[in-house]
Amino acid sequence: MEALGTFKDVETAARAVDELMKAGFSEETITSLTSVPHPDGVIVKTNQRTWFRWMAVGGGLFGACLGFLLAAGTAYQYPVQTGDKPIIAFYPTGIITYELTMLFAILGAIAGMFIEMRLPPRKEKVYDPAIGDGAIGICVSVDSRELMVRAAKTMEAAGALTVSH
């Protein structure tokens, strides 16, 4: 369950986060929703590790191995001897390896993007259309109904424009 409060500016949203933490809510349960990106720690400190770059690197390494195996493996399995030239030629193998490295790095980056954005959503989240118009949303994830009511009252006291749950 989640309680969402919308605030008119960053200062009141940050004050609401401080009040929520004083009320006993942990910082891991509080998130901010904005239409404008803010640096980490301005509203809520997330300390969240990202998998985005590692998905791209992993995809690139997989693509490099696959490209090399495809080009060199095909030449090795079906050898065509042409004069004194090597069976596994450097340039064609390099080109195929490069192309598949780039392809799988891009696919890994796209997969990492979807993982970071948590798409597709697993459950319906609370949202207020005012966030798209410039308001700042503070969302608190709680386990029980009484904690949700307490979070809503704390956000109202801190100056929330609206609170929904």
TIRO-2110 file (N, C-alpha, C; in Angstrom, 1 decimal):
// TIRO-2110
0.8, -1.2, 0.0, N, 1, A
0.0, 0.0, 0.0, CA, 1, A
0.9, 1.2, 0.0, C, 1, A
0.4, 2.3, -0.6, N, 2, A
1.2, 3.5, -0.8, CA, 2, A
0.3, 4.7, -0.5, C, 2, A
0.9, 5.7, 0.1, N, 3, A
0.3, 7.0, 0.3, CA, 3, A
1.1, 8.0, -0.5, C, 3, A
0.4, 8.8, -1.3, N, 4, A
1.1, 9.8, -2.1, CA, 4, A
0.6, 11.2, -1.8, C, 4, A
1.6, 12.1, -1.5, N, 5, A
1.3, 13.5, -1.2, CA, 5, A
2.0, 14.3, -2.3, C, 5, A
1.2, 15.4, -2.8, N, 6, A
1.8, 16.3, -3.8, CA, 6, A
2.1, 17.6, -3.1, C, 6, A
3.3, 18.1, -3.5, N, 7, A
3.8, 19.4, -2.9, CA, 7, A
4.1, 20.4, -4.0, C, 7, A
4.0, 21.7, -3.7, N, 8, A
4.2, 22.7, -4.7, CA, 8, A
5.6, 23.0, -5.0, C, 8, A
6.6, 22.7, -4.1, N, 9, A
8.0, 23.0, -4.4, CA, 9, A
8.9, 22.0, -3.7, C, 9, A
10.2, 22.1, -4.0, N, 10, A
11.2, 21.2, -3.5, CA, 10, A
11.3, 21.4, -1.9, C, 10, A
11.3, 22.6, -1.5, N, 11, A
11.5, 22.8, 0.0, CA, 11, A
10.4, 22.2, 0.8, C, 11, A
9.2, 22.3, 0.4, N, 12, A
8.1, 21.7, 1.2, CA, 12, A
8.2, 20.2, 1.1, C, 12, A
8.5, 19.7, -0.1, N, 13, A
8.7, 18.2, -0.2, CA, 13, A
9.8, 17.7, 0.6, C, 13, A
10.9, 18.4, 0.7, N, 14, A
12.0, 17.9, 1.5, CA, 14, A
11.7, 18.0, 3.0, C, 14, A
10.9, 19.0, 3.4, N, 15, A
10.5, 19.2, 4.7, CA, 15, A
9.5, 18.0, 5.1, C, 15, A
8.7, 17.6, 4.2, N, 16, A
7.8, 16.5, 4.4, CA, 16, A
8.6, 15.2, 4.6, C, 16, A
9.6, 15.0, 3.8, N, 17, A
10.4, 13.8, 3.9, CA, 17, A
11.1, 13.8, 5.3, C, 17, A
11.6, 14.9, 5.8, N, 18, A
12.2, 15.0, 7.1, CA, 18, A
11.1, 14.7, 8.2, C, 18, A
9.9, 15.2, 8.0, N, 19, A
8.9, 14.9, 9.0, CA, 19, A
8.5, 13.4, 9.0, C, 19, A
8.4, 12.8, 7.8, N, 20, A
8.1, 11.4, 7.7, CA, 20, A
9.2, 10.6, 8.4, C, 20, A
10.5, 11.0, 8.2, N, 21, A
11.5, 10.2, 8.9, CA, 21, A
11.5, 10.4, 10.4, C, 21, A
11.1, 11.6, 10.9, N, 22, A
11.0, 11.8, 12.3, CA, 22, A
9.8, 11.0, 12.8, C, 22, A
8.8, 10.8, 12.0, N, 23, A
7.6, 10.0, 12.4, CA, 23, A
7.9, 8.5, 12.4, C, 23, A
9.1, 8.1, 12.0, N, 24, A
9.4, 6.7, 12.1, CA, 24, A
9.4, 5.9, 10.8, C, 24, A
9.2, 6.6, 9.7, N, 25, A
9.3, 5.9, 8.4, CA, 25, A
10.7, 5.8, 7.9, C, 25, A
11.1, 4.7, 7.4, N, 26, A
12.5, 4.6, 7.0, CA, 26, A
12.7, 5.2, 5.6, C, 26, A
13.9, 5.6, 5.3, N, 27, A
14.2, 6.3, 4.1, CA, 27, A
14.0, 5.4, 2.9, C, 27, A
14.1, 4.1, 3.1, N, 28, A
14.0, 3.2, 1.9, CA, 28, A
12.5, 3.1, 1.5, C, 28, A
11.6, 3.4, 2.3, N, 29, A
10.2, 3.3, 2.0, CA, 29, A
9.6, 4.6, 1.3, C, 29, A
10.5, 5.7, 1.3, N, 30, A
10.0, 7.0, 0.8, CA, 30, A
10.7, 7.2, -0.6, C, 30, A
9.9, 7.5, -1.6, N, 31, A
10.4, 7.9, -2.9, CA, 31, A
9.8, 9.2, -3.4, C, 31, A
10.4, 9.8, -4.3, N, 32, A
9.9, 11.1, -4.9, CA, 32, A
9.6, 10.9, -6.3, C, 32, A
8.5, 11.6, -6.8, N, 33, A
8.0, 11.5, -8.1, CA, 33, A
8.0, 13.0, -8.6, C, 33, A
8.8, 13.2, -9.7, N, 34, A
8.8, 14.6, -10.2, CA, 34, A
8.8, 14.5, -11.7, C, 34, A
8.4, 15.6, -12.3, N, 35, A
8.5, 15.7, -13.8, CA, 35, A
9.9, 16.2, -14.3, C, 35, A
10.6, 16.7, -13.3, N, 36, A
12.0, 17.3, -13.6, CA, 36, A
13.0, 16.5, -12.8, C, 36, A
14.1, 16.0, -13.4, N, 37, A
15.1, 15.3, -12.6, CA, 37, A
15.8, 16.1, -11.6, C, 37, A
15.9, 15.6, -10.4, N, 38, A
16.6, 16.3, -9.3, CA, 38, A
17.8, 15.3, -8.9, C, 38, A
18.9, 15.9, -8.5, N, 39, A
20.0, 15.0, -8.1, CA, 39, A
19.7, 14.2, -6.8, C, 39, A
20.3, 13.1, -6.7, N, 40, A
20.1, 12.2, -5.5, CA, 40, A
20.4, 13.0, -4.2, C, 40, A
19.5, 13.0, -3.3, N, 41, A
19.7, 13.7, -2.0, CA, 41, A
19.0, 15.0, -1.9, C, 41, A
18.5, 15.6, -3.0, N, 42, A
17.8, 16.8, -2.9, CA, 42, A
16.5, 16.7, -2.2, C, 42, A
15.8, 15.6, -2.5, N, 43, A
14.5, 15.4, -1.9, CA, 43, A
14.6, 14.1, -1.0, C, 43, A
15.0, 13.0, -1.7, N, 44, A
15.2, 11.7, -1.0, CA, 44, A
16.5, 11.1, -1.4, C, 44, A
17.2, 10.6, -0.4, N, 45, A
18.5, 9.9, -0.7, CA, 45, A
18.1, 8.4, -1.0, C, 45, A
18.5, 8.0, -2.3, N, 46, A
18.2, 6.6, -2.6, CA, 46, A
19.3, 5.7, -2.4, C, 46, A
20.6, 6.1, -2.7, N, 47, A
21.7, 5.2, -2.7, CA, 47, A
21.5, 3.9, -3.4, C, 47, A
20.8, 4.1, -4.5, N, 48, A
20.4, 2.9, -5.3, CA, 48, A
21.5, 2.6, -6.3, C, 48, A
21.8, 1.3, -6.4, N, 49, A
22.8, 0.8, -7.4, CA, 49, A
22.1, 0.6, -8.7, C, 49, A
22.8, 0.9, -9.8, N, 50, A
22.1, 0.7, -11.1, CA, 50, A
22.8, -0.5, -11.8, C, 50, A
22.0, -1.2, -12.5, N, 51, A
22.5, -2.4, -13.3, CA, 51, A
22.6, -2.0, -14.8, C, 51, A
22.2, -0.8, -15.1, N, 52, A
22.1, -0.4, -16.5, CA, 52, A
23.4, -0.6, -17.3, C, 52, A
24.5, -0.1, -16.8, N, 53, A
25.8, -0.2, -17.5, CA, 53, A
26.3, -1.6, -17.5, C, 53, A
26.0, -2.4, -16.5, N, 54, A
26.5, -3.8, -16.4, CA, 54, A
25.7, -4.6, -17.4, C, 54, A
24.5, -4.3, -17.6, N, 55, A
23.7, -5.0, -18.7, CA, 55, A
24.3, -4.8, -20.0, C, 55, A
24.7, -3.5, -20.3, N, 56, A
25.2, -3.2, -21.6, CA, 56, A
26.6, -3.8, -21.8, C, 56, A
27.4, -3.8, -20.8, N, 57, A
28.7, -4.5, -20.9, CA, 57, A
28.6, -6.0, -21.0, C, 57, A
27.7, -6.6, -20.3, N, 58, A
27.4, -8.0, -20.4, CA, 58, A
26.9, -8.4, -21.8, C, 58, A
26.0, -7.6, -22.3, N, 59, A
25.5, -7.8, -23.6, CA, 59, A
26.6, -7.7, -24.7, C, 59, A
27.5, -6.7, -24.5, N, 60, A
28.6, -6.5, -25.4, CA, 60, A
29.6, -7.7, -25.4, C, 60, A
29.9, -8.2, -24.2, N, 61, A
30.8, -9.3, -24.1, CA, 61, A
30.2, -10.6, -24.7, C, 61, A
28.9, -10.8, -24.4, N, 62, A
28.2, -11.9, -25.0, CA, 62, A
28.2, -11.8, -26.5, C, 62, A
28.0, -10.6, -27.1, N, 63, A
28.0, -10.4, -28.5, CA, 63, A
29.3, -10.7, -29.1, C, 63, A
30.4, -10.2, -28.4, N, 64, A
31.7, -10.4, -28.9, CA, 64, A
32.1, -11.9, -29.0, C, 64, A
31.7, -12.6, -28.0, N, 65, A
32.0, -14.1, -28.0, CA, 65, A
31.2, -14.8, -29.1, C, 65, A
29.9, -14.4, -29.2, N, 66, A
29.1, -15.0, -30.2, CA, 66, A
29.5, -14.6, -31.6, C, 66, A
29.9, -13.4, -31.8, N, 67, A
30.4, -13.0, -33.1, CA, 67, A
31.7, -13.7, -33.5, C, 67, A
32.6, -13.8, -32.6, N, 68, A
33.9, -14.6, -32.9, CA, 68, A
33.6, -16.0, -33.2, C, 68, A
32.7, -16.6, -32.4, N, 69, A
32.4, -18.0, -32.6, CA, 69, A
31.7, -18.2, -33.9, C, 69, A
30.8, -17.3, -34.3, N, 70, A
30.1, -17.4, -35.5, CA, 70, A
31.0, -17.3, -36.7, C, 70, A
31.9, -16.3, -36.7, N, 71, A
32.7, -16.1, -37.9, CA, 71, A
33.9, -17.1, -37.9, C, 71, A
34.6, -17.2, -36.8, N, 72, A
35.8, -18.1, -36.8, CA, 72, A
35.3, -19.6, -36.8, C, 72, A
34.2, -19.9, -36.1, N, 73, A
33.7, -21.3, -36.1, CA, 73, A
33.2, -21.7, -37.4, C, 73, A
32.5, -20.9, -38.2, N, 74, A
32.1, -21.2, -39.5, CA, 74, A
33.3, -21.5, -40.4, C, 74, A
34.3, -20.6, -40.4, N, 75, A
35.5, -20.8, -41.2, CA, 75, A
36.2, -22.1, -40.8, C, 75, A
36.2, -22.4, -39.6, N, 76, A
36.9, -23.6, -39.1, CA, 76, A
36.2, -24.8, -39.5, C, 76, A
34.8, -24.8, -39.4, N, 77, A
34.0, -26.0, -39.7, CA, 77, A
34.0, -26.3, -41.2, C, 77, A
34.0, -25.2, -42.0, N, 78, A
34.0, -25.4, -43.5, CA, 78, A
35.2, -24.7, -44.1, C, 78, A
36.4, -25.3, -44.0, N, 79, A
37.6, -24.7, -44.4, CA, 79, A
37.6, -24.6, -46.0, C, 79, A
38.0, -23.4, -46.4, N, 80, A
38.2, -23.2, -47.9, CA, 80, A
39.6, -22.7, -48.0, C, 80, A
40.5, -23.5, -48.5, N, 81, A
41.9, -23.2, -48.7, CA, 81, A
42.0, -22.3, -49.9, C, 81, A
42.5, -21.1, -49.8, N, 82, A
42.7, -20.2, -51.0, CA, 82, A
44.2, -19.8, -50.9, C, 82, A
45.0, -20.5, -51.6, N, 83, A
46.4, -20.1, -51.7, CA, 83, A
47.1, -20.2, -50.3, C, 83, A
47.9, -19.2, -49.9, N, 84, A
48.6, -19.2, -48.6, CA, 84, A
47.8, -18.5, -47.6, C, 84, A
46.6, -18.1, -47.8, N, 85, A
45.8, -17.3, -46.8, CA, 85, A
45.3, -18.2, -45.7, C, 85, A
45.2, -17.6, -44.5, N, 86, A
44.7, -18.4, -43.4, CA, 86, A
43.2, -18.7, -43.5, C, 86, A
42.8, -19.8, -42.9, N, 87, A
41.4, -20.2, -43.0, CA, 87, A
40.5, -19.3, -42.2, C, 87, A
41.0, -18.9, -41.1, N, 88, A
40.2, -17.9, -40.3, CA, 88, A
40.9, -16.5, -40.6, C, 88, A
40.2, -15.8, -41.4, N, 89, A
40.7, -14.4, -41.8, CA, 89, A
40.4, -13.4, -40.7, C, 89, A
41.4, -12.5, -40.5, N, 90, A
41.3, -11.5, -39.4, CA, 90, A
40.2, -10.5, -39.6, C, 90, A
40.2, -9.9, -40.8, N, 91, A
39.3, -8.8, -41.0, CA, 91, A
37.8, -9.2, -41.1, C, 91, A
37.4, -10.2, -41.8, N, 92, A
36.0, -10.6, -41.8, CA, 92, A
35.6, -11.1, -40.4, C, 92, A
36.4, -11.8, -39.7, N, 93, A
36.1, -12.2, -38.3, CA, 93, A
35.9, -11.0, -37.4, C, 93, A
36.8, -10.0, -37.5, N, 94, A
36.7, -8.8, -36.7, CA, 94, A
35.5, -8.0, -37.0, C, 94, A
35.1, -7.9, -38.3, N, 95, A
33.9, -7.2, -38.6, CA, 95, A
32.6, -7.8, -38.0, C, 95, A
32.5, -9.1, -38.2, N, 96, A
31.3, -9.8, -37.6, CA, 96, A
31.3, -9.7, -36.1, C, 96, A
32.5, -9.9, -35.5, N, 97, A
32.6, -9.8, -34.0, CA, 97, A
32.2, -8.4, -33.6, C, 97, A
32.7, -7.3, -34.2, N, 98, A
32.3, -6.0, -33.9, CA, 98, A
30.8, -5.7, -34.0, C, 98, A
30.3, -6.2, -35.1, N, 99, A
28.8, -5.9, -35.4, CA, 99, A
28.0, -6.6, -34.3, C, 99, A
28.3, -7.8, -34.0, N, 100, A
27.5, -8.5, -32.9, CA, 100, A
27.7, -8.0, -31.5, C, 100, A
29.0, -7.5, -31.3, N, 101, A
29.2, -6.8, -30.0, CA, 101, A
28.3, -5.6, -29.9, C, 101, A
28.3, -4.8, -30.9, N, 102, A
27.4, -3.6, -30.8, CA, 102, A
25.9, -3.9, -30.7, C, 102, A
25.5, -4.9, -31.5, N, 103, A
24.1, -5.3, -31.4, CA, 103, A
23.7, -5.7, -30.0, C, 103, A
24.5, -6.6, -29.4, N, 104, A
24.1, -7.1, -28.1, CA, 104, A
24.4, -6.1, -27.0, C, 104, A
25.3, -5.2, -27.2, N, 105, A
25.5, -4.1, -26.2, CA, 105, A
24.3, -3.2, -26.2, C, 105, A
23.7, -2.9, -27.4, N, 106, A
22.5, -2.1, -27.5, CA, 106, A
21.3, -2.8, -26.9, C, 106, A
21.2, -4.1, -27.2, N, 107, A
20.1, -4.9, -26.6, CA, 107, A
20.2, -5.0, -25.1, C, 107, A
21.4, -5.1, -24.6, N, 108, A
21.6, -5.2, -23.2, CA, 108, A
21.3, -3.8, -22.5, C, 108, A
21.6, -2.7, -23.2, N, 109, A
21.3, -1.4, -22.7, CA, 109, A
19.8, -1.2, -22.6, C, 109, A
19.1, -1.7, -23.7, N, 110, A
17.6, -1.5, -23.7, CA, 110, A
17.0, -2.4, -22.6, C, 110, A
17.5, -3.6, -22.4, N, 111, A
17.0, -4.4, -21.3, CA, 111, A
17.3, -3.8, -20.0, C, 111, A
18.5, -3.2, -19.8, N, 112, A
18.8, -2.5, -18.5, CA, 112, A
17.9, -1.3, -18.3, C, 112, A
17.5, -0.6, -19.4, N, 113, A
16.6, 0.5, -19.3, CA, 113, A
15.3, 0.1, -18.7, C, 113, A
14.7, -1.0, -19.3, N, 114, A
13.4, -1.5, -18.9, CA, 114, A
13.5, -2.0, -17.4, C, 114, A
14.6, -2.6, -17.0, N, 115, A
14.7, -3.1, -15.6, CA, 115, A
14.8, -1.9, -14.7, C, 115, A
15.6, -0.8, -15.0, N, 116, A
15.7, 0.4, -14.2, CA, 116, A
14.4, 1.1, -14.1, C, 116, A
13.6, 1.2, -15.2, N, 117, A
12.4, 1.9, -15.1, CA, 117, A
11.2, 1.0, -14.6, C, 117, A
11.5, -0.2, -14.3, N, 118, A
10.6, -1.2, -13.7, CA, 118, A
9.4, -1.3, -14.7, C, 118, A
9.7, -1.5, -15.9, N, 119, A
8.6, -1.7, -16.9, CA, 119, A
8.7, -3.1, -17.4, C, 119, A
7.6, -3.8, -17.6, N, 120, A
6.2, -3.3, -17.3, CA, 120, A
6.0, -3.4, -15.8, C, 120, A
5.1, -2.5, -15.3, N, 121, A
4.8, -2.5, -13.9, CA, 121, A
4.2, -3.8, -13.4, C, 121, A
4.6, -4.2, -12.2, N, 122, A
4.1, -5.4, -11.7, CA, 122, A
2.8, -5.2, -10.9, C, 122, A
2.6, -4.0, -10.4, N, 123, A
1.4, -3.7, -9.7, CA, 123, A
1.1, -2.2, -10.0, C, 123, A
-0.2, -1.8, -9.8, N, 124, A
-0.6, -0.5, -10.1, CA, 124, A
-0.1, 0.5, -9.0, C, 124, A
0.5, 1.6, -9.4, N, 125, A
1.1, 2.6, -8.4, CA, 125, A
0.1, 3.8, -8.4, C, 125, A
0.2, 4.4, -7.2, N, 126, A
-0.6, 5.6, -7.1, CA, 126, A
0.1, 6.8, -7.9, C, 126, A
-0.7, 7.6, -8.4, N, 127, A
-0.2, 8.7, -9.2, CA, 127, A
-1.2, 9.9, -9.2, C, 127, A
-0.6, 11.1, -9.3, N, 128, A
-1.5, 12.3, -9.4, CA, 128, A
-1.1, 13.1, -10.6, C, 128, A
-2.0, 13.4, -11.5, N, 129, A
-1.7, 14.1, -12.7, CA, 129, A
-1.0, 15.5, -12.5, C, 129, A
-1.1, 16.0, -11.3, N, 130, A
-0.4, 17.3, -10.9, CA, 130, A
1.1, 17.2, -11.0, C, 130, A
1.6, 16.0, -10.8, N, 131, A
3.0, 15.7, -10.9, CA, 131, A
3.6, 16.1, -12.3, C, 131, A
2.8, 15.8, -13.3, N, 132, A
3.2, 16.1, -14.7, CA, 132, A
3.2, 17.6, -14.9, C, 132, A
2.4, 18.3, -14.1, N, 133, A
2.3, 19.8, -14.3, CA, 133, A
3.3, 20.5, -13.4, C, 133, A
4.3, 19.8, -12.7, N, 134, A
5.3, 20.5, -12.0, CA, 134, A
5.3, 20.3, -10.5, C, 134, A
4.2, 19.7, -10.0, N, 135, A
4.2, 19.4, -8.6, CA, 135, A
5.2, 18.2, -8.2, C, 135, A
5.5, 18.1, -7.0, N, 136, A
6.4, 17.0, -6.6, CA, 136, A
5.6, 16.1, -5.7, C, 136, A
5.8, 14.8, -6.0, N, 137, A
5.1, 13.8, -5.3, CA, 137, A
6.0, 13.0, -4.3, C, 137, A
5.5, 12.8, -3.1, N, 138, A
6.3, 12.0, -2.2, CA, 138, A
5.4, 10.8, -1.9, C, 138, A
6.0, 9.6, -2.1, N, 139, A
5.2, 8.4, -2.0, CA, 139, A
5.9, 7.5, -0.9, C, 139, A
5.0, 7.0, 0.0, N, 140, A
5.5, 6.2, 1.1, CA, 140, A
4.8, 4.8, 1.0, C, 140, A
5.7, 3.8, 0.9, N, 141, A
5.2, 2.4, 0.9, CA, 141, A
5.1, 1.9, 2.3, C, 141, A
3.9, 1.4, 2.7, N, 142, A
3.7, 0.9, 4.0, CA, 142, A
3.0, -0.5, 3.9, C, 142, A
3.0, -1.2, 5.1, N, 143, A
2.4, -2.5, 5.2, CA, 143, A
1.0, -2.5, 5.7, C, 143, A
0.6, -1.6, 6.5, N, 144, A
-0.7, -1.6, 7.1, CA, 144, A
-1.5, -0.3, 6.9, C, 144, A
-2.8, -0.5, 7.1, N, 145, A
-3.7, 0.7, 6.9, CA, 145, A
-3.4, 1.8, 7.9, C, 145, A
-3.1, 1.5, 9.1, N, 146, A
-2.8, 2.5, 10.1, CA, 146, A
-1.5, 3.3, 9.8, C, 146, A
-0.5, 2.6, 9.3, N, 147, A
0.7, 3.3, 8.9, CA, 147, A
0.4, 4.3, 7.7, C, 147, A
-0.4, 3.8, 6.8, N, 148, A
-0.8, 4.7, 5.6, CA, 148, A
-1.5, 5.9, 6.1, C, 148, A
-2.4, 5.8, 7.0, N, 149, A
-3.2, 6.9, 7.6, CA, 149, A
-2.2, 7.9, 8.3, C, 149, A
-1.3, 7.3, 9.1, N, 150, A
-0.3, 8.1, 9.8, CA, 150, A
0.6, 8.9, 8.8, C, 150, A
1.0, 8.2, 7.7, N, 151, A
1.9, 8.9, 6.7, CA, 151, A
1.1, 10.0, 6.0, C, 151, A
-0.2, 9.8, 5.7, N, 152, A
-1.0, 10.8, 5.1, CA, 152, A
-1.2, 12.0, 6.0, C, 152, A
-1.4, 11.8, 7.3, N, 153, A
-1.6, 12.9, 8.2, CA, 153, A
-0.2, 13.7, 8.4, C, 153, A
0.9, 13.0, 8.4, N, 154, A
2.2, 13.6, 8.5, CA, 154, A
2.4, 14.5, 7.2, C, 154, A
2.1, 14.0, 6.1, N, 155, A
2.3, 14.8, 4.8, CA, 155, A
1.3, 16.0, 4.8, C, 155, A
0.1, 15.8, 5.3, N, 156, A
-0.8, 17.0, 5.3, CA, 156, A
-0.3, 18.0, 6.2, C, 156, A
0.2, 17.6, 7.4, N, 157, A
0.8, 18.6, 8.4, CA, 157, A
2.0, 19.3, 7.8, C, 157, A
2.7, 18.6, 6.9, N, 158, A
4.0, 19.2, 6.3, CA, 158, A
3.6, 20.2, 5.2, C, 158, A
2.4, 20.3, 4.8, N, 159, A
2.0, 21.2, 3.7, CA, 159, A
1.7, 20.6, 2.4, C, 159, A
1.2, 19.4, 2.4, N, 160, A
0.9, 18.7, 1.1, CA, 160, A
-0.4, 19.4, 0.5, C, 160, A
-0.3, 19.5, -0.8, N, 161, A
-1.5, 20.1, -1.6, CA, 161, A
-2.6, 19.0, -1.5, C, 161, A
-2.3, 17.8, -1.9, N, 162, A
-3.3, 16.7, -1.8, CA, 162, A
-2.6, 15.5, -1.3, C, 162, A
-3.3, 14.6, -0.7, N, 163, A
-2.8, 13.3, -0.3, CA, 163, A
-3.8, 12.2, -0.7, C, 163, A
-3.3, 11.2, -1.4, N, 164, A
-4.2, 10.1, -1.9, CA, 164, A
-3.5, 8.8, -1.5, C, 164, A
-4.4, 7.8, -1.3, N, 165, A
-3.9, 6.5, -0.9, CA, 165, A
-4.9, 5.4, -1.4, C, 165, A
END
